Amino acid sequence: MELKNNIVLGDTLEILKTIEDNIFDMGVTSPPYNKQNNRKGVLVKDIKYSDITDNKNEFEYQIEQIEILNQIYRVIKPGGSFFYNHKIRWDKGEMFHPMDWLRKSNWEIKQEITWDRQIAANIRGWRFWQVEERIYWLYKPLNKKDNGEELKSKHALLTSVWKLRPEMNKKTVSDHPAPFPIEIPTRCIYSILDDKTDCNIIDPYMGSGTLAVVCKLLGHNYFGIDISEEYITNANNRINNITEKEITDFNSEIEKHKVNKTYKQRKEEKK
């Protein structure tokens, strides 16, 4: 199985089990949320995936996510990071928080990032309109005391609240019902790897192929898994035909990673 610049068809957990230890430098993903069926109202449509139903027993779903997270932990190199996008959900009044299963995985949870999706307000409901999702920065330590390398100033200046609109042009990104905006994997990868190139990056739920597009633009190798042959075909077509808009959105994110003076320079000036 080719692990560089390839998207493999199959079940995420079963494919991960076949990969050797410590292969990837980092990863970014957003799994199906187990949002169940027919839970949306008139104004918000259900998310329906090709070849899967996002409707599992919640206990079984969380156990599966722990197993997948532990397999990803195994295949990522020590000192590597993994960014995991999910959200808080409710079922019959019971709240399910991603921390419920993340804390049971092997990963060190380095940071919880709030993704403010800046979507339009709701007009009714039993709770305040939920406009945010969560992105968890997970870390695989080199040793018990390892907290990872310090971020460069141009990356650390970005806050833990990411104000980014979701991808609205779904027809242009592989007809996937829930594509990442290109800024998210760009920010995750560029902040960690900076100007490095030729690193190996995994997305175990490749979906619309956004991570692969970002890897291509940053000069990295991608590896993805998806259970839908249709999504893989569309993602490969997208990777080979990156649009001007995608390049513009990518460059716009890169431009945010700039500082006039670093902390070290300011400290030196005060002496």
Secondary structure as a PSIPRED ss2 file (coil, helix, strand):
# PSIPRED VFORMAT (PSIPRED V4.0)

   1 M C   1.000  0.000  0.000
   2 E C   1.000  0.000  0.000
   3 L C   1.000  0.000  0.000
   4 K C   1.000  0.000  0.000
   5 N C   1.000  0.000  0.000
   6 N E   0.000  0.000  1.000
   7 I E   0.000  0.000  1.000
   8 V E   0.000  0.000  1.000
   9 L E   0.000  0.000  1.000
  10 G C   1.000  0.000  0.000
  11 D C   1.000  0.000  0.000
  12 T H   0.000  1.000  0.000
  13 L H   0.000  1.000  0.000
  14 E H   0.000  1.000  0.000
  15 I H   0.000  1.000  0.000
  16 L H   0.000  1.000  0.000
  17 K H   0.000  1.000  0.000
  18 T C   1.000  0.000  0.000
  19 I C   1.000  0.000  0.000
  20 E C   1.000  0.000  0.000
  21 D C   1.000  0.000  0.000
  22 N C   1.000  0.000  0.000
  23 I C   1.000  0.000  0.000
  24 F E   0.000  0.000  1.000
  25 D E   0.000  0.000  1.000
  26 M E   0.000  0.000  1.000
  27 G E   0.000  0.000  1.000
  28 V E   0.000  0.000  1.000
  29 T E   0.000  0.000  1.000
  30 S C   1.000  0.000  0.000
  31 P C   1.000  0.000  0.000
  32 P C   1.000  0.000  0.000
  33 Y C   1.000  0.000  0.000
  34 N C   1.000  0.000  0.000
  35 K C   1.000  0.000  0.000
  36 Q C   1.000  0.000  0.000
  37 N C   1.000  0.000  0.000
  38 N C   1.000  0.000  0.000
  39 R C   1.000  0.000  0.000
  40 K C   1.000  0.000  0.000
  41 G C   1.000  0.000  0.000
  42 V C   1.000  0.000  0.000
  43 L C   1.000  0.000  0.000
  44 V C   1.000  0.000  0.000
  45 K C   1.000  0.000  0.000
  46 D C   1.000  0.000  0.000
  47 I C   1.000  0.000  0.000
  48 K C   1.000  0.000  0.000
  49 Y C   1.000  0.000  0.000
  50 S C   1.000  0.000  0.000
  51 D C   1.000  0.000  0.000
  52 I C   1.000  0.000  0.000
  53 T C   1.000  0.000  0.000
  54 D C   1.000  0.000  0.000
  55 N C   1.000  0.000  0.000
  56 K C   1.000  0.000  0.000
  57 N C   1.000  0.000  0.000
  58 E H   0.000  1.000  0.000
  59 F H   0.000  1.000  0.000
  60 E H   0.000  1.000  0.000
  61 Y H   0.000  1.000  0.000
  62 Q H   0.000  1.000  0.000
  63 I H   0.000  1.000  0.000
  64 E H   0.000  1.000  0.000
  65 Q H   0.000  1.000  0.000
  66 I H   0.000  1.000  0.000
  67 E H   0.000  1.000  0.000
  68 I H   0.000  1.000  0.000
  69 L H   0.000  1.000  0.000
  70 N H   0.000  1.000  0.000
  71 Q H   0.000  1.000  0.000
  72 I H   0.000  1.000  0.000
  73 Y H   0.000  1.000  0.000
  74 R H   0.000  1.000  0.000
  75 V H   0.000  1.000  0.000
  76 I E   0.000  0.000  1.000
  77 K E   0.000  0.000  1.000
  78 P E   0.000  0.000  1.000
  79 G E   0.000  0.000  1.000
  80 G E   0.000  0.000  1.000
  81 S E   0.000  0.000  1.000
  82 F E   0.000  0.000  1.000
  83 F E   0.000  0.000  1.000
  84 Y E   0.000  0.000  1.000
  85 N E   0.000  0.000  1.000
  86 H E   0.000  0.000  1.000
  87 K C   1.000  0.000  0.000
  88 I C   1.000  0.000  0.000
  89 R E   0.000  0.000  1.000
  90 W E   0.000  0.000  1.000
  91 D E   0.000  0.000  1.000
  92 K C   1.000  0.000  0.000
  93 G C   1.000  0.000  0.000
  94 E E   0.000  0.000  1.000
  95 M E   0.000  0.000  1.000
  96 F E   0.000  0.000  1.000
  97 H C   1.000  0.000  0.000
  98 P C   1.000  0.000  0.000
  99 M H   0.000  1.000  0.000
 100 D H   0.000  1.000  0.000
 101 W H   0.000  1.000  0.000
 102 L H   0.000  1.000  0.000
 103 R C   1.000  0.000  0.000
 104 K C   1.000  0.000  0.000
 105 S C   1.000  0.000  0.000
 106 N C   1.000  0.000  0.000
 107 W C   1.000  0.000  0.000
 108 E E   0.000  0.000  1.000
 109 I E   0.000  0.000  1.000
 110 K E   0.000  0.000  1.000
 111 Q E   0.000  0.000  1.000
 112 E E   0.000  0.000  1.000
 113 I E   0.000  0.000  1.000
 114 T E   0.000  0.000  1.000
 115 W E   0.000  0.000  1.000
 116 D E   0.000  0.000  1.000
 117 R C   1.000  0.000  0.000
 118 Q C   1.000  0.000  0.000
 119 I C   1.000  0.000  0.000
 120 A C   1.000  0.000  0.000
 121 A C   1.000  0.000  0.000
 122 N C   1.000  0.000  0.000
 123 I C   1.000  0.000  0.000
 124 R C   1.000  0.000  0.000
 125 G C   1.000  0.000  0.000
 126 W C   1.000  0.000  0.000
 127 R C   1.000  0.000  0.000
 128 F C   1.000  0.000  0.000
 129 W C   1.000  0.000  0.000
 130 Q C   1.000  0.000  0.000
 131 V C   1.000  0.000  0.000
 132 E E   0.000  0.000  1.000
 133 E E   0.000  0.000  1.000
 134 R E   0.000  0.000  1.000
 135 I E   0.000  0.000  1.000
 136 Y E   0.000  0.000  1.000
 137 W E   0.000  0.000  1.000
 138 L E   0.000  0.000  1.000
 139 Y E   0.000  0.000  1.000
 140 K C   1.000  0.000  0.000
 141 P C   1.000  0.000  0.000
 142 L C   1.000  0.000  0.000
 143 N C   1.000  0.000  0.000
 144 K C   1.000  0.000  0.000
 145 K C   1.000  0.000  0.000
 146 D C   1.000  0.000  0.000
 147 N C   1.000  0.000  0.000
 148 G C   1.000  0.000  0.000
 149 E C   1.000  0.000  0.000
 150 E C   1.000  0.000  0.000
 151 L C   1.000  0.000  0.000
 152 K C   1.000  0.000  0.000
 153 S H   0.000  1.000  0.000
 154 K H   0.000  1.000  0.000
 155 H H   0.000  1.000  0.000
 156 A H   0.000  1.000  0.000
 157 L C   1.000  0.000  0.000
 158 L C   1.000  0.000  0.000
 159 T C   1.000  0.000  0.000
 160 S C   1.000  0.000  0.000
 161 V E   0.000  0.000  1.000
 162 W E   0.000  0.000  1.000
 163 K E   0.000  0.000  1.000
 164 L C   1.000  0.000  0.000
 165 R C   1.000  0.000  0.000
 166 P C   1.000  0.000  0.000
 167 E C   1.000  0.000  0.000
 168 M C   1.000  0.000  0.000
 169 N C   1.000  0.000  0.000
 170 K H   0.000  1.000  0.000
 171 K H   0.000  1.000  0.000
 172 T H   0.000  1.000  0.000
 173 V C   1.000  0.000  0.000
 174 S C   1.000  0.000  0.000
 175 D C   1.000  0.000  0.000
 176 H C   1.000  0.000  0.000
 177 P C   1.000  0.000  0.000
 178 A C   1.000  0.000  0.000
 179 P C   1.000  0.000  0.000
 180 F C   1.000  0.000  0.000
 181 P C   1.000  0.000  0.000
 182 I C   1.000  0.000  0.000
 183 E H   0.000  1.000  0.000
 184 I H   0.000  1.000  0.000
 185 P H   0.000  1.000  0.000
 186 T H   0.000  1.000  0.000
 187 R H   0.000  1.000  0.000
 188 C H   0.000  1.000  0.000
 189 I H   0.000  1.000  0.000
 190 Y H   0.000  1.000  0.000
 191 S H   0.000  1.000  0.000
 192 I H   0.000  1.000  0.000
 193 L H   0.000  1.000  0.000
 194 D C   1.000  0.000  0.000
 195 D C   1.000  0.000  0.000
 196 K C   1.000  0.000  0.000
 197 T C   1.000  0.000  0.000
 198 D C   1.000  0.000  0.000
 199 C C   1.000  0.000  0.000
 200 N E   0.000  0.000  1.000
 201 I E   0.000  0.000  1.000
 202 I E   0.000  0.000  1.000
 203 D E   0.000  0.000  1.000
 204 P C   1.000  0.000  0.000
 205 Y C   1.000  0.000  0.000
 206 M C   1.000  0.000  0.000
 207 G C   1.000  0.000  0.000
 208 S C   1.000  0.000  0.000
 209 G C   1.000  0.000  0.000
 210 T H   0.000  1.000  0.000
 211 L H   0.000  1.000  0.000
 212 A H   0.000  1.000  0.000
 213 V H   0.000  1.000  0.000
 214 V H   0.000  1.000  0.000
 215 C H   0.000  1.000  0.000
 216 K H   0.000  1.000  0.000
 217 L H   0.000  1.000  0.000
 218 L H   0.000  1.000  0.000
 219 G C   1.000  0.000  0.000
 220 H C   1.000  0.000  0.000
 221 N E   0.000  0.000  1.000
 222 Y E   0.000  0.000  1.000
 223 F E   0.000  0.000  1.000
 224 G E   0.000  0.000  1.000
 225 I E   0.000  0.000  1.000
 226 D E   0.000  0.000  1.000
 227 I C   1.000  0.000  0.000
 228 S C   1.000  0.000  0.000
 229 E H   0.000  1.000  0.000
 230 E H   0.000  1.000  0.000
 231 Y H   0.000  1.000  0.000
 232 I H   0.000  1.000  0.000
 233 T H   0.000  1.000  0.000
 234 N H   0.000  1.000  0.000
 235 A H   0.000  1.000  0.000
 236 N H   0.000  1.000  0.000
 237 N H   0.000  1.000  0.000
 238 R H   0.000  1.000  0.000
 239 I H   0.000  1.000  0.000
 240 N C   1.000  0.000  0.000
 241 N C   1.000  0.000  0.000
 242 I C   1.000  0.000  0.000
 243 T C   1.000  0.000  0.000
 244 E H   0.000  1.000  0.000
 245 K H   0.000  1.000  0.000
 246 E H   0.000  1.000  0.000
 247 I H   0.000  1.000  0.000
 248 T H   0.000  1.000  0.000
 249 D H   0.000  1.000  0.000
 250 F H   0.000  1.000  0.000
 251 N H   0.000  1.000  0.000
 252 S H   0.000  1.000  0.000
 253 E H   0.000  1.000  0.000
 254 I H   0.000  1.000  0.000
 255 E H   0.000  1.000  0.000
 256 K C   1.000  0.000  0.000
 257 H C   1.000  0.000  0.000
 258 K C   1.000  0.000  0.000
 259 V C   1.000  0.000  0.000
 260 N C   1.000  0.000  0.000
 261 K C   1.000  0.000  0.000
 262 T C   1.000  0.000  0.000
 263 Y H   0.000  1.000  0.000
 264 K H   0.000  1.000  0.000
 265 Q H   0.000  1.000  0.000
 266 R H   0.000  1.000  0.000
 267 K H   0.000  1.000  0.000
 268 E H   0.000  1.000  0.000
 269 E H   0.000  1.000  0.000
 270 K C   1.000  0.000  0.000
 271 K C   1.000  0.000  0.000
